[in-house]
């Protein structure tokens, strides 16, 4: 018996297609997972929810069903995601949602499971469901590694959960006015001036003793952890301006010739590079989280560099503007420096820590003065500087833009969603660099033609976002009521 799927398909000859979208969007957690996780019998149960024990068998089933769902969602990328999915948390979410679906009498019938699986692209050949291909993929140890029956029962629970979430997240509508308002809020460009109340400056009159510095270091050593650092020598040969294919090939040949030299840790890399008339450069020390994009232009190249040992050479690498060979000239492993090496840094960290409270008090007082001053048509910049703040102006940016590596701008974004030209002053915002106050200088209107072009896609995005918020709120309430007590982590630590 190969389960309901093959039995029914032999008689039906499925040709019907269903839309292959995300059937159940519950992959929300991020953390650590292991794709081959199994609980053993060193504990009596996987944990408790609603005060009742959950068997190891039920938890393992939910875990593997969650893993199958993630594989279908991410495809072969699933096995490259490493530590980004928390499937243990997903398993508990699945158990909670299935319990609620059962309470509501929700069921999924065999035909629904059949239709769903038949529409999955990687179970098809030439656009048609292929039973033998399906069985081979499901049972393959490098893919799902399940029996067909267990896999299908996992699909059944997935579809049942979808029915529950469809009830929870009732489709919402957006009026034209709401849509335009939300689009404008997320897409118009704004200019900000901000006042930062720096904790270290607020603490400039404080004094700390040597004993206090030592105690702070002992309690907070991880704050001073130095990541792995590397210094890279690289022989780079760039293409001429407006290079022809022939010129590009000549550049490649020269670098390949260098790479064929007997490159060893003690080789004179500079002499070899000069022999081939290639310029040798040095990066200086940098970390994996803060690479030098002048030559480490992609995450894949950065990962390769940090996997290399000191003295090791890379193969020939194609760069955006030429070719290069890399050598790890120096590699410093991660460490926590001794106190004597970083005492000034530790002292500043302690003063900054103590200065946050003082800076908050200064910011709260400054806000009141700025509010009054603005009513009298005074300048925000002058008022903030008079309060002792560091004042700066951010370059124009969109409220909805992703602000990676933009420092305070990313921390200001949530507050900017509340601001407009009638409400230009923020409250005091807590940031990693200290309390701050922002002032909306101006806005740049959105392009009406662009709005019309984006409107329908934006509408669907907003509806999906509202659905997601409703689901997250519902699941959060279930978790609160269930009071899940998991033995999974304890069990892992025993192994």
N, C-alpha and C positions, 0 to 999 in steps of 0.2 A: 504494500500500500504506500503510495506516495502522497497521501493526504488529499484534502478536498480539492486542491487546485487541479491536479492532474486527472482525478476521477471525473470531475465535472467537465473539464475541457475536452476530454475524449468524445463527449457526447454533444457538446455545444458548438465547438469550432468558433471560438471567440473571434469576432471581428470588431466588436464595439470598442471604442476608445474613450477613456476618461481623461480629463485634463490632468497632466502630471505637474502638480504644483506641490507646495509643502503641505502635506495632508495634516500634520499636527505640528504646530510651532511651539514646542516646549523646550527646545535646546537653548536654554537661556543662561546656564551657569558656566563659569569659567574657573579653572583651578587645575587639579591634577587628576589624571586618569590612567588606568592601565588596561589595554584592550584585552588582556587575557585574565582579568581578575576573577578569582573564584574565592568565596569564603570557605573555610574548612570547618571542621566540627569542634574547634577549640572553644566555641561559645555556643550557648543553647539556642540563640536566635539572632537574627540580623539586627534586631532592635525593637522598638515599640512605637506605635502611633495610636492616638486616641486611647492610650492606656493599655492597649492589647499587643501581645507579642506578635512579631512578624517572622515567619519561618525563614530559615536560610534558603530553602528551596524557592519560596515565593520571591525573595529578594533577588536571587541569582537570575530567575526568569525575567524579572523586570529589568535587571541590569543588561542582560543579553538582548532583550527586545529594544532597549534604548540604544545599545550599540548598533544593532541592525538599522535602526532608524537613522542614526548618524552616518552610517556607511552609505545609505541610499541618498541622504541629503548632500554629503560632501564628495561621494565617489572615491576615486583613488587618493584624493587629498586627505581623506580621513586618516590614513596611515602616516601622513606627514605632519599632522597637527600636533604631535608630541604631547605637551602638557597643557593644552588649551581647553580641553573639554572635561567637565566634571561629570562623568557618567554615573558615579555613585549618587550624586545629588539628583541626577535625572531619574534614576531608578526609584528613589523615594517620591519624587514628583509624580511619576507614573502610577505608583501604588495609590497615592492620595486621589488622583484624578479618576482612576478606575473604581475606587470605592464610591466616590461621589456619583459616577455614571451609573453604577449598579443601584444606588439609592433612588435614582431618577428613572429606573427601568429602561435604560438605553441599551440596545443590542445591535450587533452587526451580523448580518446573515451571510451564508456561504457565497451567494452570488455577488455580494458587494466586495468580498475578499477577492474573488475571481476577477472581477472587472478591474479592480485596482492593480493587481499584480500583472494582469495582461497588458496594462498600459505603461508599465515601467520599461523605458527604452532598452536597458541592458539585458532584459529578458526576451528581446525580440531579435529576429533575423529577417532582414529585408522588410522591415515594418510590420512583421507579423509575429505574434507570440510563438515561441519555440519551446515546447515542454522539456525536451532533453537538455537544451541550453540552460533553461531555468533551474532544473534539478542539479546540473553540474556546478552552476555558480553558487547556489545555496549551500551545497554540501562541500564545496571547495574549502580546504583548510586555510587557504590564503585570502579568502573573502569572508563569507558569513560563517562557515564551519558549523552549520546547524542541520538538523533533520528538516525535511520539507514540512512535516507536520508542525514542529515547534516554530519554524519561521512563519508559517501561515497563521498560527495562533497569535504570534506577535503582531502581524498585520491587522488581525481582527481587533486586538486591543487598541492599536493605533487609530483605527477608524472609529472605534467607539469613543475614544477620547476626543477625536475631532468633532463628533456629534455633540459632546458635552460643551466643548469650547465654542461651537457655533451657537449654542443656546446662551452661553455667557456673554459672548461678544456679538450682540445683535447689530447687524449692519447699520451704520449711521449715515446720515446725509449732511452735506454741506451746502449752505446757500451761497449764491454768487458773492454776496457781501462778505461772508465769513471766509470764503476761499481767497478773495482778493486781500483781505486784511492779513491773513496768515502768510500769504505769499510775500506781501510787502514786508512784513516783519522779518521774514527769513532771508530776503534777497536784497533789500535796499542796503546801500553802503552807508556806513556811519563814521563820523570822526569823534574821537573821545580825547578829553584831557583827564589825566588821573593824578591823584595825590596819594603818595605812598608814605606811610608812617613807619619808618624803618626801626625794627626792634633794637638793633645794635646802637643806633644813634640815640634812641630813647634811654638806653642803659649806660650812656657815656659817663655819667657821674657815679655809677656804681663801682664798687671795688670787690674783688673776690680774692680769697686766700689761696695759697699753694695747695692746702689741704682740700679745699672745695674743688679746685681744678682736678686734682687726683681722683677724688670721689666721683666727680662727674664722668671722667674718663672710664673709670672702673665699671660704672653702671650703664654706660652708653657706648661701649667699644664698637658695636656694629655700625654706629653712625660714621665711624672713621675708617671703615673697611675700604681698602683700595682694590678695584677690580683688576683682572688681568690686563696688562698693558704691553703693547708691542711697538717696536721701532722697526720700520721697514725700509730697506734699501731697494730701489727699483730702477731697472734700466728701461727707459721709455723712449720709443722712437715714434714720433707723430707723423701723420700724413702731411704732405705739402698742401698749401691752400688750393682748393679746387682740383684735388688730385684725381688723376685718371685711374682706371682699373689697373692699368699696367704699373703705375707708380705705387699704388697701394700694395700690389703683389711684391714689388721690390722691397718695400718696408718690411713686409712680413718675412721675406726670405732672410733679411739681415738679422732680425730678431731670432728667427729659428736657428740661424748659424751660431748665434751667441748661446742659445739654449743647448746646442750640441757639444759645447765645450765641457770638459770634465769639471762640472760645478760641484764643489764640496764645501763643507763648513769653513775650511781654512783657505779656500781659494781667494785670490786677490780679485774680487768682483770688479773693482774699479778699473784695474788694468785690463781685464777681459772686455769690459764695456768699451774702453777707449780703443782697444784693438779693432772693434767692430764699429767704431765711430758713433757710439750710442751714449747719450748723456745719462749719467748715474745721479739719482736724486735720493734724498732721505726724508722720511716722513716726520720723524720725531715721535715720541711716545704718545699713544692714543689708546682708548678703550673701545670695546665692542659696542657699547651703548652710545658712544660719541665718536664715530669714525671720521676720517678725513676724506670727504667726498671728492677731493681733487684727484685721487687715484682709486679709492675704494668706492666706486660709484653704485654698487648694487649690494643688497643684503646677502646674496649668494657669495659674492666675492669677499665680503667682510667675514662671513662664516668660514670660508676657506682659509683666510689669513689667520684667524684665531684657532684653527685646528692644526696649524703648522708649528713645528718645533724650532727652537733657536738654531740658526745656521742652515735651516732648510730652504731650498729653492722651489719656486713654483714652476709648473710647465709654462709654455708660452700662452699669454692671456691676451685676448683681443679687447682693446679699449675703444670707447666711442670715437676717438680720434687717432688711433694707431694700434701699436702692439707693445707689450712689456713683459718683463720677467721680474719676479719679486724674490727677495731674500729676507728672512726674519733675522735682522741684525741683533736685536735684543728682545728678550721676552721676560717680563716681570710677572711672576705668578701673584695671584690675589693674596692679600695679607692685611693684617691690622698693624700699622706702624706702632712702635713703642712710644710711650708718652713723651719722652724727651725729644723725639724727632718732630712732634707735631703740637707741642705745648701751646704755642700762640693760637693755633687753629682750635684747639680744645677750649682755651679761655674765651675766644670769640663765640664759640658755640654755646658756652654756658651763659655768657652775657646776653646773647641773642635770645636764648630760652627765657631768661628772666625779663628781658626787655619787651616781650610780646604783650604782657599785661599792661606795662607802662604805655606802650604804643597804642593799645586799645583805648586806654583812658584819654590820651591826647586826641585820638581820632574822634571819639564820641563828643568831646568838648568842641573840637574844630567844626564838626558837622553843624552844630547849632549856630556857631558864628558865621559859617558860610551861608547857611540858609537865610539868616538875617541880612548878610551883606549883599546877596543876590537880589533881594527885594529892593535894595537901595541902588541897584544897577552897578554894583562893583564887579570886578573881574574875578572869576573863579581862581585863576592862576595866582593873582596877587593875594587873595584871601587864604589860599592853601599854603603858599610860601610863608605868609605871616604866621601861620600856625606851626611852622617848622617841618612841613612835609616836603618830600622830594616830588617835584611836579614834572610831568612829561606828557607828550602828546603821542597817541598811537596813530600809526598810518591808517588810512581808510580800510575798512574791512566789512564783510557781510556778517550779520548776526548768525546766520546759519552755516557759515563756512567752517570747515574743519581747521582747527588752529594748532595743528601739531607743531611742537617746538617753537610756539609763539609766546611762551612764558605767561605773563599776566593776562594777555588777551584771552587765552583759553579759560582762565579763571573768572574773567569778567563776563563771559558770554551769557550765562544764565541771568545775570542781573540786567544785561542790556535788553533782554526780551521784555522787560517790564517798563522800559523807558521810551519816551517819545518827546516831541518838541514842546509839549505841554507839561511833561514830567521829566526834566532834564538832569536832575540831581539824584544820585543813588543814595541808599543807606550806606553804612559802614560795611565793607565787604571783607571777610576774613580770607586772606590768601596765604600761600606758603612763604611769601616774602614779607608779610606783615599786613596790618589793617590798611584798607585803601578806600578812597571815595572817588567815584567817577562822575564826569560831567559830559553830557551830550552836546558837542559843539554844533554839529549839523548833520543832515541826512541827504543822501543823493537818491532821488526817486527811481523806482524801478521802470524799466522799459515796458510800455504797454504792449507793444508787439511781441516782446519776449514772453510776457505773461500769457497772452493768448495762445502762443505756441506751446507753452509748458503746462497750460491749465489742466488738461485732462490727466496727464501723468501725475501732476502735483495733487490733484483730487484723490487719485487712487492711493498715492503715498500717504496722504493725511488719513484716509479711511483705514488703511492698514495700520497706521500708527495708533489710531484710536482703538482698533481691535486689539492690538498688542498690549496697550495700557490696561484695557479691561481684563484681558487674560492674566496679566501679571498681578493686578489687584486681586482677582479672584483666587489665584494660586497662593498669594501671600496670606490671604484670610484663611484658606484651608490649612496652610502650614502652622499658622498661629493656633488654630483650633486643635490640630492634631498633636502638637507638642512632640514632634518626632524625636526619639532618643535612639541614635544609631550606635551599634556596636562595631561598625565596619572599620573605623579607624583604630579602635582598640584591638580588633582582630588582626589588622595589618601589622601593628607594632609587635605582636606576639610572634609573628612568623619570621 
